[in-house]
Amino acid sequence: MSKQLDTQEIWDMIIVGVGPAGLAAALNGRIREKRTLILAADRTPPRLQKAPLIKNYPGFNGITGEDLYQRFYQHAHDMGVEFRAERVENIYPGANFTVVTRSNKIYIGRTVILAIGIQQNRQLEGERELVGRGLGYCATCDGPLYRNKDVAVLGETPEAEEEVNFLAAIGRNVYYFPLYEGDIKVDQKVDVRREQPQAILGEERVRAIALPDREIPVDGVFIIRTVAPAERLIAELLQADGAIVVDHTMITNVPGLFAAGDCTGKPYQIGKAVGEGLTAAQSAIHYLDSKKEA
Ligand SMILES: Cc1cc2nc3c(=O)[nH]c(=O)nc-3n(C[C@H](O)[C@H](O)[C@H](O)COP(=O)(O)OP(=O)(O)OC[C@H]3O[C@@H](n4cnc5c(N)ncnc54)[C@H](O)[C@@H]3O)c2cc1C
C-alpha cells in the first residue's frame, strides 16, 4: 500500500495522544507559537473520559472525567492546536521525525511528544515469541501477506473492525475475536467468536489460536490494541518496567523525542500527566531553539 504525505508542512511538535498529557503539552506549545499537531486514535477515548468523579484535581472538585476532558480539549482547540484522528503506527527518527499512521499517512515533525497512556492488558502467551513470524499488529499494513489464507484478529477496540473487513476481502477464513462489548459491524464472511483466546501457538511461525477447549488453525494473527506498546512505535526507545524512561525534563533516550503522562510510569493521575505534558513541551521548545542556534 502506498503511503501518502498528508501535507508538505513540517510541524514543530507532533503529539501522540489526546489525554491530559497530550493536551497540556499541545497548548503550551501553542503559547510559544509552535506549530503543534495532535494525532490521536479517535475511537479509543483517553482514560480521563472514563473517570466518573474527580476529587483530586485542584480547582475542579467533583468534576466528571468527561467534563474535565471537554474543558482541556476546548482550551487546546481555542489556542490553535490542530487535531487529526489518526492511530500512529511507527515513528522514525532522522533529521526530522517521520510519523506513519495506520491509514498510511505520513506526518513530519521536528520534535515528537509521546502521551499515549498505558497499555492495560498483558501480552498473550506466545505473543512476544511470534511477533513478525505470523503475528502482527496492523492488518492493513501486513494483511496482503495472507491472501487466501486463514487469519484471526483479536480486537480490543472497534477500530479493529476496519482491519477485519480489509482481511475479509483477501483472506480465506477470517476469525474475529472482539474483546469489547457492543455491536460488531463486520463483513458477513467473517466468523465472529465471543471467546477469549488463551495463547498464540506455533514454533517457527504461527500455527493456531488456543481457546479454553480447542485450537483453531490459522496462518496469521493480528492483535489490535487500544494502546500500542511504545517500543513498537519506535524501536530505539528505552523502557524499564513497562514505562518509557525519561529524566525530570521528560527527555527520552532519543534526541527530539519526549514523553509525558501515564506512559512514563506511576502515579497514573491527571495532575502528573498535565505537569509532565507542560514540561515535555518546554523541553521540546528548548530543543527546537538549540537546533536553530546550531
Ligand atoms: C475509571 C478511571 C478513573 C480515574 N480517576 C482518576 C481520578 O479521580 N483522579 C486522577 O488524577 N486520575 C484518575 N484516573 C487516571 C487518569 O485518567 C489518567 O492518569 C490520565 O488520563 C492519564 O493521562 P494521559 O494523557 O497520560 O493518558 P490517557 O488519558 O490514557 O490518553 C492517552 C491517549 O493516547 C492515545 N493513543 C494511544 N496510543 C496511540 C497511538 N498509537 N496513536 C494515536 N493515539 C494513541 C489514546 O487514544 C488517548 O487519546 C482515572 C482513570 C480511570 C480509567
The ligand as a MOL file (V3000), in Angstrom:
LIG
                    3D

  0  0  0     0  0            999 V3000
M  V30 BEGIN CTAB
M  V30 COUNTS 53 58 0 0 0
M  V30 BEGIN ATOM
M  V30 1 C -12.0990 4.8800 35.7650 0
M  V30 2 C -10.9350 5.8250 35.9790 0
M  V30 3 C -10.9700 6.7610 36.9930 0
M  V30 4 C -9.9100 7.6440 37.1980 0
M  V30 5 N -9.9990 8.5670 38.2040 0
M  V30 6 C -8.9920 9.4640 38.3910 0
M  V30 7 C -9.0810 10.4640 39.4170 0
M  V30 8 O -10.0890 10.6020 40.1340 0
M  V30 9 N -8.0130 11.3130 39.5620 0
M  V30 10 C -6.8840 11.2380 38.7800 0
M  V30 11 O -5.9660 12.0330 38.9710 0
M  V30 12 N -6.7840 10.2930 37.8250 0
M  V30 13 C -7.7950 9.4000 37.6030 0
M  V30 14 N -7.7010 8.4430 36.6090 0
M  V30 15 C -6.4400 8.3480 35.8390 0
M  V30 16 C -6.3330 9.3990 34.7100 0
M  V30 17 O -7.4920 9.3140 33.8980 0
M  V30 18 C -5.0640 9.1530 33.9070 0
M  V30 19 O -3.9480 9.2130 34.7830 0
M  V30 20 C -4.8930 10.1860 32.8070 0
M  V30 21 O -5.9850 10.1430 31.8970 0
M  V30 22 C -3.5840 9.9320 32.0490 0
M  V30 23 O -3.4790 10.8530 31.0190 0
M  V30 24 P -2.5810 10.5440 29.7370 0
M  V30 25 O -2.6980 11.7670 28.8730 0
M  V30 26 O -1.2210 10.1090 30.1600 0
M  V30 27 O -3.2340 9.2590 29.0390 0
M  V30 28 P -4.7080 8.9510 28.5120 0
M  V30 29 O -5.7020 9.8420 29.1620 0
M  V30 30 O -4.9010 7.4850 28.6810 0
M  V30 31 O -4.6480 9.3030 26.9480 0
M  V30 32 C -3.8720 8.5430 26.0700 0
M  V30 33 C -4.1850 8.9580 24.6420 0
M  V30 34 O -3.2730 8.3430 23.7340 0
M  V30 35 C -3.9720 7.8860 22.5830 0
M  V30 36 N -3.1660 6.8520 21.9380 0
M  V30 37 C -2.5790 5.7550 22.4880 0
M  V30 38 N -1.8580 5.0820 21.5600 0
M  V30 39 C -1.9670 5.7920 20.4070 0
M  V30 40 C -1.4400 5.6270 19.0870 0
M  V30 41 N -0.6440 4.6110 18.7700 0
M  V30 42 N -1.7760 6.5450 18.1460 0
M  V30 43 C -2.5680 7.6040 18.4460 0
M  V30 44 N -3.1020 7.8090 19.6760 0
M  V30 45 C -2.8000 6.9200 20.6380 0
M  V30 46 C -5.3140 7.4040 23.1390 0
M  V30 47 O -6.2710 7.3350 22.1230 0
M  V30 48 C -5.5820 8.5430 24.1320 0
M  V30 49 O -6.0940 9.6730 23.4400 0
M  V30 50 C -8.7520 7.5700 36.3800 0
M  V30 51 C -8.7090 6.6320 35.3370 0
M  V30 52 C -9.7800 5.7720 35.1300 0
M  V30 53 C -9.7110 4.7640 33.9870 0
M  V30 END ATOM
M  V30 BEGIN BOND
M  V30 1 1 1 2
M  V30 2 1 2 3
M  V30 3 2 2 52
M  V30 4 2 3 4
M  V30 5 1 4 5
M  V30 6 1 4 50
M  V30 7 2 5 6
M  V30 8 1 6 7
M  V30 9 1 6 13
M  V30 10 2 7 8
M  V30 11 1 7 9
M  V30 12 1 9 10
M  V30 13 2 10 11
M  V30 14 1 10 12
M  V30 15 2 12 13
M  V30 16 1 13 14
M  V30 17 1 14 15
M  V30 18 1 14 50
M  V30 19 1 15 16
M  V30 20 1 16 17
M  V30 21 1 16 18
M  V30 22 1 18 19
M  V30 23 1 18 20
M  V30 24 1 20 21
M  V30 25 1 20 22
M  V30 26 1 22 23
M  V30 27 1 23 24
M  V30 28 2 24 25
M  V30 29 1 24 26
M  V30 30 1 24 27
M  V30 31 1 27 28
M  V30 32 2 28 29
M  V30 33 1 28 30
M  V30 34 1 28 31
M  V30 35 1 31 32
M  V30 36 1 32 33
M  V30 37 1 33 34
M  V30 38 1 33 48
M  V30 39 1 34 35
M  V30 40 1 35 36
M  V30 41 1 35 46
M  V30 42 1 36 37
M  V30 43 1 36 45
M  V30 44 2 37 38
M  V30 45 1 38 39
M  V30 46 1 39 40
M  V30 47 2 39 45
M  V30 48 1 40 41
M  V30 49 2 40 42
M  V30 50 1 42 43
M  V30 51 2 43 44
M  V30 52 1 44 45
M  V30 53 1 46 47
M  V30 54 1 46 48
M  V30 55 1 48 49
M  V30 56 2 50 51
M  V30 57 1 51 52
M  V30 58 1 52 53
M  V30 END BOND
M  V30 END CTAB
M  END
